[in-house]
Amino acid sequence: MKTVTGAILILAGEQAFSHAYLIGFPHQIYAQTILIPFAAVSTLAGIGFLIFGWLRDRKPT
């Protein structure tokens, strides 16, 4: 489950990053101020969850 959470957070970060550059002129500065840091934090948290889930969710041998 941790692995799935990590993948979802990575996808959310990617979507936030792409939307930050698609928003037009009047609101572009506000969007980049909020969405770029959210994309970075979400992607880093997603990578952390993905690695943590990969290490913890393996079946014991």
All heavy atoms as TSV, in Angstrom:
chain	resi	resn	atom	element	x	y	z
A	1	MET	N	N	0.811	-1.186	0.000
A	1	MET	CA	C	0.000	0.000	0.000
A	1	MET	C	C	0.866	1.268	0.000
A	1	MET	O	O	0.477	2.268	-0.578
A	1	MET	CB	C	-0.905	-0.044	1.233
A	1	MET	CG	C	-2.084	0.832	1.142
A	1	MET	SD	S	-3.122	0.251	-0.203
A	1	MET	CE	C	-4.179	1.628	-0.340
A	2	LYS	N	N	2.006	1.187	0.656
A	2	LYS	CA	C	2.906	2.341	0.674
A	2	LYS	C	C	3.441	2.630	-0.731
A	2	LYS	O	O	3.648	3.781	-1.093
A	2	LYS	CB	C	4.050	2.089	1.643
A	2	LYS	CG	C	3.621	1.966	3.082
A	2	LYS	CD	C	4.778	1.479	3.938
A	2	LYS	CE	C	4.322	0.963	5.251
A	2	LYS	NZ	N	3.678	-0.329	5.175
A	3	THR	N	N	3.649	1.584	-1.496
A	3	THR	CA	C	4.154	1.741	-2.852
A	3	THR	C	C	3.109	2.445	-3.724
A	3	THR	O	O	3.453	3.331	-4.515
A	3	THR	CB	C	4.506	0.370	-3.445
A	3	THR	OG1	O	5.318	-0.335	-2.517
A	3	THR	CG2	C	5.248	0.500	-4.743
A	4	VAL	N	N	1.860	2.077	-3.569
A	4	VAL	CA	C	0.790	2.714	-4.337
A	4	VAL	C	C	0.653	4.185	-3.936
A	4	VAL	O	O	0.481	5.060	-4.790
A	4	VAL	CB	C	-0.539	1.959	-4.128
A	4	VAL	CG1	C	-1.695	2.684	-4.783
A	4	VAL	CG2	C	-0.432	0.541	-4.649
A	5	THR	N	N	0.755	4.458	-2.647
A	5	THR	CA	C	0.698	5.845	-2.170
A	5	THR	C	C	1.829	6.666	-2.775
A	5	THR	O	O	1.631	7.811	-3.195
A	5	THR	CB	C	0.770	5.884	-0.639
A	5	THR	OG1	O	-0.287	5.104	-0.107
A	5	THR	CG2	C	0.688	7.297	-0.117
A	6	GLY	N	N	3.024	6.095	-2.827
A	6	GLY	CA	C	4.161	6.784	-3.431
A	6	GLY	C	C	3.936	7.082	-4.898
A	6	GLY	O	O	4.238	8.184	-5.377
A	7	ALA	N	N	3.385	6.115	-5.624
A	7	ALA	CA	C	3.123	6.325	-7.047
A	7	ALA	C	C	2.077	7.415	-7.255
A	7	ALA	O	O	2.209	8.263	-8.151
A	7	ALA	CB	C	2.667	5.021	-7.687
A	8	ILE	N	N	1.047	7.443	-6.421
A	8	ILE	CA	C	0.007	8.464	-6.542
A	8	ILE	C	C	0.576	9.846	-6.229
A	8	ILE	O	O	0.257	10.833	-6.909
A	8	ILE	CB	C	-1.188	8.127	-5.639
A	8	ILE	CG1	C	-1.914	6.898	-6.201
A	8	ILE	CG2	C	-2.142	9.304	-5.520
A	8	ILE	CD1	C	-2.971	6.338	-5.291
A	9	LEU	N	N	1.435	9.947	-5.213
A	9	LEU	CA	C	2.039	11.243	-4.886
A	9	LEU	C	C	2.961	11.734	-6.001
A	9	LEU	O	O	3.011	12.931	-6.290
A	9	LEU	CB	C	2.797	11.153	-3.569
A	9	LEU	CG	C	1.939	11.145	-2.313
A	9	LEU	CD1	C	2.805	10.863	-1.082
A	9	LEU	CD2	C	1.215	12.458	-2.158
A	10	ILE	N	N	3.679	10.824	-6.630
A	10	ILE	CA	C	4.539	11.215	-7.757
A	10	ILE	C	C	3.687	11.731	-8.917
A	10	ILE	O	O	4.012	12.741	-9.545
A	10	ILE	CB	C	5.439	10.049	-8.188
A	10	ILE	CG1	C	6.487	9.779	-7.112
A	10	ILE	CG2	C	6.110	10.335	-9.520
A	10	ILE	CD1	C	7.295	8.527	-7.340
A	11	LEU	N	N	2.584	11.050	-9.191
A	11	LEU	CA	C	1.693	11.513	-10.257
A	11	LEU	C	C	1.065	12.863	-9.928
A	11	LEU	O	O	0.919	13.723	-10.807
A	11	LEU	CB	C	0.594	10.475	-10.513
A	11	LEU	CG	C	1.059	9.193	-11.190
A	11	LEU	CD1	C	-0.086	8.190	-11.255
A	11	LEU	CD2	C	1.584	9.492	-12.570
A	12	ALA	N	N	0.697	13.075	-8.671
A	12	ALA	CA	C	0.138	14.377	-8.268
A	12	ALA	C	C	1.174	15.483	-8.426
A	12	ALA	O	O	0.847	16.597	-8.855
A	12	ALA	CB	C	-0.355	14.313	-6.834
A	13	GLY	N	N	2.419	15.192	-8.087
A	13	GLY	CA	C	3.487	16.175	-8.268
A	13	GLY	C	C	3.717	16.519	-9.718
A	13	GLY	O	O	3.928	17.683	-10.077
A	14	GLU	N	N	3.664	15.513	-10.578
A	14	GLU	CA	C	3.846	15.752	-12.006
A	14	GLU	C	C	2.706	16.590	-12.568
A	14	GLU	O	O	2.928	17.502	-13.373
A	14	GLU	CB	C	3.943	14.405	-12.735
A	14	GLU	CG	C	4.292	14.518	-14.204
A	14	GLU	CD	C	3.072	14.695	-15.084
A	14	GLU	OE1	O	1.983	14.214	-14.727
A	14	GLU	OE2	O	3.218	15.340	-16.142
A	15	GLN	N	N	1.490	16.314	-12.144
A	15	GLN	CA	C	0.344	17.081	-12.613
A	15	GLN	C	C	0.406	18.536	-12.130
A	15	GLN	O	O	0.092	19.458	-12.883
A	15	GLN	CB	C	-0.957	16.432	-12.137
A	15	GLN	CG	C	-1.303	15.165	-12.878
A	15	GLN	CD	C	-1.578	15.434	-14.339
A	15	GLN	OE1	O	-2.302	16.351	-14.686
A	15	GLN	NE2	N	-0.978	14.633	-15.199
A	16	ALA	N	N	0.815	18.737	-10.883
A	16	ALA	CA	C	0.930	20.099	-10.360
A	16	ALA	C	C	1.997	20.875	-11.112
A	16	ALA	O	O	1.817	22.057	-11.419
A	16	ALA	CB	C	1.249	20.065	-8.867
A	17	PHE	N	N	3.102	20.221	-11.429
A	17	PHE	CA	C	4.180	20.884	-12.163
A	17	PHE	C	C	3.718	21.286	-13.563
A	17	PHE	O	O	3.957	22.414	-14.018
A	17	PHE	CB	C	5.398	19.968	-12.254
A	17	PHE	CG	C	6.583	20.602	-12.902
A	17	PHE	CD1	C	7.364	21.500	-12.206
A	17	PHE	CD2	C	6.911	20.313	-14.212
A	17	PHE	CE1	C	8.468	22.093	-12.805
A	17	PHE	CE2	C	7.999	20.899	-14.816
A	17	PHE	CZ	C	8.776	21.790	-14.114
A	18	SER	N	N	3.027	20.384	-14.248
A	18	SER	CA	C	2.584	20.713	-15.604
A	18	SER	C	C	1.489	21.777	-15.595
A	18	SER	O	O	1.457	22.638	-16.473
A	18	SER	CB	C	2.107	19.455	-16.329
A	18	SER	OG	O	0.986	18.900	-15.690
A	19	HIS	N	N	0.609	21.754	-14.606
A	19	HIS	CA	C	-0.429	22.775	-14.533
A	19	HIS	C	C	0.149	24.144	-14.176
A	19	HIS	O	O	-0.418	25.169	-14.555
A	19	HIS	CB	C	-1.498	22.377	-13.518
A	19	HIS	CG	C	-2.484	21.411	-14.069
A	19	HIS	ND1	N	-2.250	20.062	-14.094
A	19	HIS	CD2	C	-3.697	21.597	-14.633
A	19	HIS	CE1	C	-3.284	19.466	-14.640
A	19	HIS	NE2	N	-4.175	20.377	-14.980
A	20	ALA	N	N	1.251	24.169	-13.461
A	20	ALA	CA	C	1.860	25.457	-13.116
A	20	ALA	C	C	2.304	26.210	-14.358
A	20	ALA	O	O	2.296	27.443	-14.380
A	20	ALA	CB	C	3.050	25.244	-12.185
A	21	TYR	N	N	2.676	25.498	-15.408
A	21	TYR	CA	C	3.125	26.156	-16.634
A	21	TYR	C	C	2.020	26.300	-17.670
A	21	TYR	O	O	2.215	26.941	-18.691
A	21	TYR	CB	C	4.316	25.413	-17.224
A	21	TYR	CG	C	5.553	25.645	-16.395
A	21	TYR	CD1	C	6.041	24.666	-15.556
A	21	TYR	CD2	C	6.204	26.874	-16.427
A	21	TYR	CE1	C	7.162	24.890	-14.768
A	21	TYR	CE2	C	7.313	27.106	-15.648
A	21	TYR	CZ	C	7.792	26.110	-14.831
A	21	TYR	OH	O	8.887	26.343	-14.046
A	22	LEU	N	N	0.853	25.704	-17.426
A	22	LEU	CA	C	-0.252	25.844	-18.369
A	22	LEU	C	C	-1.189	26.998	-18.036
A	22	LEU	O	O	-1.961	27.424	-18.879
A	22	LEU	CB	C	-1.066	24.539	-18.409
A	22	LEU	CG	C	-0.397	23.377	-19.117
A	22	LEU	CD1	C	-1.247	22.121	-18.971
A	22	LEU	CD2	C	-0.188	23.689	-20.578
A	23	ILE	N	N	-1.130	27.498	-16.811
A	23	ILE	CA	C	-2.029	28.567	-16.397
A	23	ILE	C	C	-1.573	29.873	-17.041
A	23	ILE	O	O	-0.392	30.197	-17.059
A	23	ILE	CB	C	-2.072	28.674	-14.866
A	23	ILE	CG1	C	-2.713	27.405	-14.314
A	23	ILE	CG2	C	-2.816	29.902	-14.419
A	23	ILE	CD1	C	-2.758	27.332	-12.822
A	24	GLY	N	N	-2.525	30.617	-17.537
A	24	GLY	CA	C	-2.236	31.821	-18.317
A	24	GLY	C	C	-1.780	33.022	-17.518
A	24	GLY	O	O	-1.607	32.967	-16.296
A	25	PHE	N	N	-1.626	34.139	-18.216
A	25	PHE	CA	C	-0.975	35.344	-17.707
A	25	PHE	C	C	-1.502	35.895	-16.385
A	25	PHE	O	O	-0.722	36.097	-15.478
A	25	PHE	CB	C	-0.992	36.441	-18.772
A	25	PHE	CG	C	-0.662	37.785	-18.236
A	25	PHE	CD1	C	0.614	38.059	-17.766
A	25	PHE	CD2	C	-1.614	38.775	-18.157
A	25	PHE	CE1	C	0.927	39.301	-17.250
A	25	PHE	CE2	C	-1.311	40.016	-17.654
A	25	PHE	CZ	C	-0.039	40.274	-17.205
A	26	PRO	N	N	-2.776	36.180	-16.214
A	26	PRO	CA	C	-3.140	36.924	-15.005
A	26	PRO	C	C	-2.846	36.176	-13.714
A	26	PRO	O	O	-2.577	36.794	-12.694
A	26	PRO	CB	C	-4.643	37.177	-15.146
A	26	PRO	CG	C	-5.024	36.749	-16.497
A	26	PRO	CD	C	-3.922	35.936	-17.055
A	27	HIS	N	N	-2.874	34.876	-13.746
A	27	HIS	CA	C	-2.704	34.103	-12.516
A	27	HIS	C	C	-1.427	33.261	-12.515
A	27	HIS	O	O	-1.246	32.418	-11.646
A	27	HIS	CB	C	-3.912	33.200	-12.317
A	27	HIS	CG	C	-5.205	33.937	-12.327
A	27	HIS	ND1	N	-5.572	34.803	-11.323
A	27	HIS	CD2	C	-6.203	33.969	-13.242
A	27	HIS	CE1	C	-6.749	35.324	-11.600
A	27	HIS	NE2	N	-7.156	34.848	-12.770
A	28	GLN	N	N	-0.556	33.482	-13.467
A	28	GLN	CA	C	0.639	32.652	-13.614
A	28	GLN	C	C	1.575	32.747	-12.416
A	28	GLN	O	O	2.074	31.739	-11.933
A	28	GLN	CB	C	1.383	33.045	-14.882
A	28	GLN	CG	C	2.609	32.202	-15.146
A	28	GLN	CD	C	3.306	32.637	-16.417
A	28	GLN	OE1	O	3.020	33.698	-16.953
A	28	GLN	NE2	N	4.217	31.823	-16.882
A	29	ILE	N	N	1.794	33.907	-11.887
A	29	ILE	CA	C	2.712	34.090	-10.757
A	29	ILE	C	C	2.174	33.393	-9.515
A	29	ILE	O	O	2.909	32.716	-8.799
A	29	ILE	CB	C	2.966	35.583	-10.500
A	29	ILE	CG1	C	3.706	36.188	-11.686
A	29	ILE	CG2	C	3.753	35.786	-9.218
A	29	ILE	CD1	C	3.834	37.680	-11.643
A	30	TYR	N	N	0.873	33.534	-9.277
A	30	TYR	CA	C	0.276	32.885	-8.105
A	30	TYR	C	C	0.301	31.373	-8.239
A	30	TYR	O	O	0.559	30.655	-7.271
A	30	TYR	CB	C	-1.163	33.372	-7.904
A	30	TYR	CG	C	-1.262	34.856	-7.712
A	30	TYR	CD1	C	-1.942	35.643	-8.620
A	30	TYR	CD2	C	-0.647	35.474	-6.628
A	30	TYR	CE1	C	-2.017	37.009	-8.458
A	30	TYR	CE2	C	-0.717	36.841	-6.451
A	30	TYR	CZ	C	-1.402	37.606	-7.367
A	30	TYR	OH	O	-1.473	38.958	-7.196
A	31	ALA	N	N	0.038	30.883	-9.440
A	31	ALA	CA	C	0.036	29.437	-9.663
A	31	ALA	C	C	1.435	28.860	-9.466
A	31	ALA	O	O	1.596	27.812	-8.835
A	31	ALA	CB	C	-0.475	29.122	-11.061
A	32	GLN	N	N	2.441	29.535	-9.991
A	32	GLN	CA	C	3.797	29.033	-9.847
A	32	GLN	C	C	4.285	29.137	-8.411
A	32	GLN	O	O	5.071	28.316	-7.959
A	32	GLN	CB	C	4.737	29.756	-10.798
A	32	GLN	CG	C	4.513	29.355	-12.240
A	32	GLN	CD	C	5.474	30.039	-13.186
A	32	GLN	OE1	O	6.244	30.881	-12.793
A	32	GLN	NE2	N	5.398	29.669	-14.444
A	33	THR	N	N	3.807	30.131	-7.681
A	33	THR	CA	C	4.199	30.280	-6.283
A	33	THR	C	C	3.682	29.126	-5.432
A	33	THR	O	O	4.341	28.697	-4.490
A	33	THR	CB	C	3.667	31.615	-5.725
A	33	THR	OG1	O	4.168	32.671	-6.523
A	33	THR	CG2	C	4.079	31.820	-4.289
A	34	ILE	N	N	2.526	28.610	-5.766
A	34	ILE	CA	C	1.923	27.535	-4.984
A	34	ILE	C	C	2.218	26.160	-5.572
A	34	ILE	O	O	2.572	25.224	-4.855
A	34	ILE	CB	C	0.401	27.757	-4.869
A	34	ILE	CG1	C	0.141	29.013	-4.062
A	34	ILE	CG2	C	-0.287	26.555	-4.247
A	34	ILE	CD1	C	-1.286	29.462	-4.061
A	35	LEU	N	N	2.080	26.009	-6.886
A	35	LEU	CA	C	2.148	24.680	-7.491
A	35	LEU	C	C	3.560	24.126	-7.632
A	35	LEU	O	O	3.750	22.914	-7.519
A	35	LEU	CB	C	1.460	24.699	-8.857
A	35	LEU	CG	C	-0.060	24.866	-8.817
A	35	LEU	CD1	C	-0.614	24.975	-10.221
A	35	LEU	CD2	C	-0.703	23.718	-8.079
A	36	ILE	N	N	4.547	24.961	-7.868
A	36	ILE	CA	C	5.923	24.453	-7.999
A	36	ILE	C	C	6.425	23.878	-6.676
A	36	ILE	O	O	6.943	22.755	-6.652
A	36	ILE	CB	C	6.872	25.547	-8.542
A	36	ILE	CG1	C	6.452	25.971	-9.938
A	36	ILE	CG2	C	8.320	25.076	-8.527
A	36	ILE	CD1	C	6.679	24.951	-11.021
A	37	PRO	N	N	6.281	24.576	-5.534
A	37	PRO	CA	C	6.702	23.947	-4.274
A	37	PRO	C	C	5.883	22.697	-3.932
A	37	PRO	O	O	6.430	21.720	-3.413
A	37	PRO	CB	C	6.484	25.037	-3.226
A	37	PRO	CG	C	6.519	26.298	-3.979
A	37	PRO	CD	C	5.944	25.983	-5.326
A	38	PHE	N	N	4.570	22.714	-4.236
A	38	PHE	CA	C	3.758	21.525	-3.986
A	38	PHE	C	C	4.248	20.357	-4.824
A	38	PHE	O	O	4.303	19.217	-4.348
A	38	PHE	CB	C	2.282	21.783	-4.286
A	38	PHE	CG	C	1.453	20.536	-4.187
A	38	PHE	CD1	C	1.106	20.029	-2.951
A	38	PHE	CD2	C	1.052	19.865	-5.329
A	38	PHE	CE1	C	0.356	18.868	-2.851
A	38	PHE	CE2	C	0.315	18.708	-5.238
A	38	PHE	CZ	C	-0.044	18.203	-3.992
A	39	ALA	N	N	4.619	20.628	-6.074
A	39	ALA	CA	C	5.118	19.561	-6.946
A	39	ALA	C	C	6.415	18.982	-6.402
A	39	ALA	O	O	6.609	17.765	-6.398
A	39	ALA	CB	C	5.328	20.104	-8.365
A	40	ALA	N	N	7.299	19.830	-5.910
A	40	ALA	CA	C	8.572	19.344	-5.365
A	40	ALA	C	C	8.354	18.515	-4.101
A	40	ALA	O	O	8.908	17.409	-3.976
A	40	ALA	CB	C	9.489	20.522	-5.067
A	41	VAL	N	N	7.530	19.015	-3.194
A	41	VAL	CA	C	7.282	18.290	-1.945
A	41	VAL	C	C	6.551	16.988	-2.214
A	41	VAL	O	O	6.892	15.936	-1.658
A	41	VAL	CB	C	6.485	19.185	-0.962
A	41	VAL	CG1	C	5.983	18.393	0.224
A	41	VAL	CG2	C	7.344	20.342	-0.508
A	42	SER	N	N	5.566	17.021	-3.084
A	42	SER	CA	C	4.797	15.821	-3.396
A	42	SER	C	C	5.661	14.763	-4.079
A	42	SER	O	O	5.560	13.570	-3.763
A	42	SER	CB	C	3.614	16.190	-4.292
A	42	SER	OG	O	2.896	15.060	-4.664
A	43	THR	N	N	6.507	15.180	-4.986
A	43	THR	CA	C	7.373	14.229	-5.675
A	43	THR	C	C	8.396	13.620	-4.724
A	43	THR	O	O	8.617	12.407	-4.744
A	43	THR	CB	C	8.083	14.910	-6.857
A	43	THR	OG1	O	7.080	15.448	-7.727
A	43	THR	CG2	C	8.946	13.935	-7.616
A	44	LEU	N	N	8.993	14.426	-3.872
A	44	LEU	CA	C	9.954	13.890	-2.908
A	44	LEU	C	C	9.282	12.950	-1.904
A	44	LEU	O	O	9.836	11.899	-1.563
A	44	LEU	CB	C	10.659	15.027	-2.179
A	44	LEU	CG	C	11.651	15.819	-3.019
A	44	LEU	CD1	C	12.211	16.993	-2.222
A	44	LEU	CD2	C	12.767	14.926	-3.508
A	45	ALA	N	N	8.088	13.307	-1.440
A	45	ALA	CA	C	7.351	12.420	-0.539
A	45	ALA	C	C	6.969	11.129	-1.253
A	45	ALA	O	O	7.036	10.037	-0.667
A	45	ALA	CB	C	6.108	13.120	-0.004
A	46	GLY	N	N	6.584	11.242	-2.507
A	46	GLY	CA	C	6.236	10.057	-3.286
A	46	GLY	C	C	7.419	9.134	-3.479
A	46	GLY	O	O	7.288	7.902	-3.363
A	47	ILE	N	N	8.578	9.689	-3.758
A	47	ILE	CA	C	9.782	8.864	-3.901
A	47	ILE	C	C	10.121	8.196	-2.576
A	47	ILE	O	O	10.484	7.024	-2.528
A	47	ILE	CB	C	10.953	9.718	-4.439
A	47	ILE	CG1	C	10.688	10.107	-5.883
A	47	ILE	CG2	C	12.278	8.975	-4.313
A	47	ILE	CD1	C	11.657	11.126	-6.439
A	48	GLY	N	N	9.977	8.948	-1.480
A	48	GLY	CA	C	10.226	8.371	-0.158
A	48	GLY	C	C	9.273	7.229	0.152
A	48	GLY	O	O	9.692	6.163	0.621
A	49	PHE	N	N	7.982	7.420	-0.103
A	49	PHE	CA	C	7.011	6.352	0.116
A	49	PHE	C	C	7.285	5.159	-0.788
A	49	PHE	O	O	7.138	4.012	-0.382
A	49	PHE	CB	C	5.589	6.853	-0.136
A	49	PHE	CG	C	4.884	7.335	1.089
A	49	PHE	CD1	C	4.725	8.691	1.312
A	49	PHE	CD2	C	4.375	6.451	2.006
A	49	PHE	CE1	C	4.079	9.154	2.427
A	49	PHE	CE2	C	3.709	6.903	3.131
A	49	PHE	CZ	C	3.570	8.254	3.348
A	50	LEU	N	N	7.667	5.428	-2.030
A	50	LEU	CA	C	7.936	4.345	-2.976
A	50	LEU	C	C	9.106	3.490	-2.514
A	50	LEU	O	O	9.026	2.255	-2.511
A	50	LEU	CB	C	8.216	4.944	-4.353
A	50	LEU	CG	C	8.087	4.034	-5.562
A	50	LEU	CD1	C	6.658	3.573	-5.714
A	50	LEU	CD2	C	8.518	4.775	-6.805
A	51	ILE	N	N	10.179	4.115	-2.092
A	51	ILE	CA	C	11.337	3.369	-1.605
A	51	ILE	C	C	11.016	2.657	-0.299
A	51	ILE	O	O	11.347	1.474	-0.121
A	51	ILE	CB	C	12.552	4.313	-1.450
A	51	ILE	CG1	C	13.022	4.774	-2.826
A	51	ILE	CG2	C	13.688	3.625	-0.698
A	51	ILE	CD1	C	14.056	5.870	-2.784
A	52	PHE	N	N	10.336	3.356	0.625
A	52	PHE	CA	C	9.966	2.754	1.898
A	52	PHE	C	C	9.029	1.562	1.679
A	52	PHE	O	O	9.183	0.507	2.300
A	52	PHE	CB	C	9.296	3.800	2.787
A	52	PHE	CG	C	8.865	3.284	4.123
A	52	PHE	CD1	C	9.803	2.839	5.038
A	52	PHE	CD2	C	7.526	3.245	4.472
A	52	PHE	CE1	C	9.411	2.365	6.283
A	52	PHE	CE2	C	7.126	2.777	5.699
A	52	PHE	CZ	C	8.071	2.331	6.615
A	53	GLY	N	N	8.068	1.714	0.792
A	53	GLY	CA	C	7.151	0.611	0.495
A	53	GLY	C	C	7.853	-0.550	-0.177
A	53	GLY	O	O	7.550	-1.712	0.100
A	54	TRP	N	N	8.778	-0.259	-1.055
A	54	TRP	CA	C	9.513	-1.323	-1.731
A	54	TRP	C	C	10.345	-2.124	-0.732
A	54	TRP	O	O	10.453	-3.345	-0.832
A	54	TRP	CB	C	10.412	-0.726	-2.815
A	54	TRP	CG	C	11.181	-1.751	-3.561
A	54	TRP	CD1	C	10.711	-2.641	-4.465
A	54	TRP	CD2	C	12.591	-2.005	-3.448
A	54	TRP	NE1	N	11.727	-3.422	-4.929
A	54	TRP	CE2	C	12.893	-3.061	-4.316
A	54	TRP	CE3	C	13.605	-1.433	-2.692
A	54	TRP	CZ2	C	14.178	-3.555	-4.451
A	54	TRP	CZ3	C	14.878	-1.925	-2.835
A	54	TRP	CH2	C	15.154	-2.968	-3.703
A	55	LEU	N	N	10.923	-1.433	0.244
A	55	LEU	CA	C	11.739	-2.125	1.244
A	55	LEU	C	C	10.894	-2.881	2.258
A	55	LEU	O	O	11.284	-3.953	2.714
A	55	LEU	CB	C	12.641	-1.122	1.972
A	55	LEU	CG	C	13.735	-0.481	1.125
A	55	LEU	CD1	C	14.435	0.600	1.932
A	55	LEU	CD2	C	14.716	-1.521	0.642
A	56	ARG	N	N	9.743	-2.344	2.654
A	56	ARG	CA	C	8.941	-2.934	3.720
A	56	ARG	C	C	7.892	-3.926	3.246
A	56	ARG	O	O	7.504	-4.819	3.976
A	56	ARG	CB	C	8.232	-1.829	4.507
A	56	ARG	CG	C	9.142	-0.881	5.209
A	56	ARG	CD	C	9.705	-1.455	6.441
A	56	ARG	NE	N	8.572	-1.717	7.349
A	56	ARG	CZ	C	8.698	-2.204	8.544
A	56	ARG	NH1	N	9.873	-2.473	9.018
A	56	ARG	NH2	N	7.646	-2.407	9.282
A	57	ASP	N	N	7.385	-3.790	2.019
A	57	ASP	CA	C	6.289	-4.623	1.547
A	57	ASP	C	C	6.731	-5.890	0.812
A	57	ASP	O	O	5.885	-6.592	0.270
A	57	ASP	CB	C	5.363	-3.815	0.634
A	57	ASP	CG	C	4.584	-2.755	1.366
A	57	ASP	OD1	O	4.502	-2.852	2.602
A	57	ASP	OD2	O	4.062	-1.844	0.703
A	58	ARG	N	N	8.008	-6.166	0.788
A	58	ARG	CA	C	8.464	-7.388	0.138
A	58	ARG	C	C	8.046	-8.603	0.949
A	58	ARG	O	O	7.981	-8.576	2.172
A	58	ARG	CB	C	9.983	-7.384	-0.015
A	58	ARG	CG	C	10.454	-6.397	-1.064
A	58	ARG	CD	C	11.904	-6.544	-1.328
A	58	ARG	NE	N	12.643	-6.032	-0.169
A	58	ARG	CZ	C	13.956	-6.066	-0.038
A	58	ARG	NH1	N	14.678	-6.607	-0.993
A	58	ARG	NH2	N	14.540	-5.560	1.010
A	59	LYS	N	N	7.760	-9.670	0.247
A	59	LYS	CA	C	7.391	-10.906	0.932
A	59	LYS	C	C	8.636	-11.526	1.555
A	59	LYS	O	O	9.705	-11.553	0.954
A	59	LYS	CB	C	6.782	-11.898	-0.057
A	59	LYS	CG	C	5.455	-11.438	-0.587
A	59	LYS	CD	C	4.849	-12.491	-1.491
A	59	LYS	CE	C	3.522	-11.997	-1.990
A	59	LYS	NZ	N	2.876	-12.986	-2.840
A	60	PRO	N	N	8.489	-12.028	2.778
A	60	PRO	CA	C	9.658	-12.654	3.410
A	60	PRO	C	C	10.031	-13.966	2.705
A	60	PRO	O	O	9.161	-14.700	2.253
A	60	PRO	CB	C	9.207	-12.907	4.847
A	60	PRO	CG	C	7.725	-12.834	4.817
A	60	PRO	CD	C	7.336	-12.014	3.623
A	61	THR	N	N	11.316	-14.221	2.628
A	61	THR	CA	C	11.761	-15.453	1.973
A	61	THR	C	C	12.177	-16.484	2.992
A	61	THR	O	O	12.505	-16.213	4.096
A	61	THR	CB	C	12.952	-15.166	1.043
A	61	THR	OG1	O	13.986	-14.546	1.782
A	61	THR	CG2	C	12.512	-14.269	-0.090
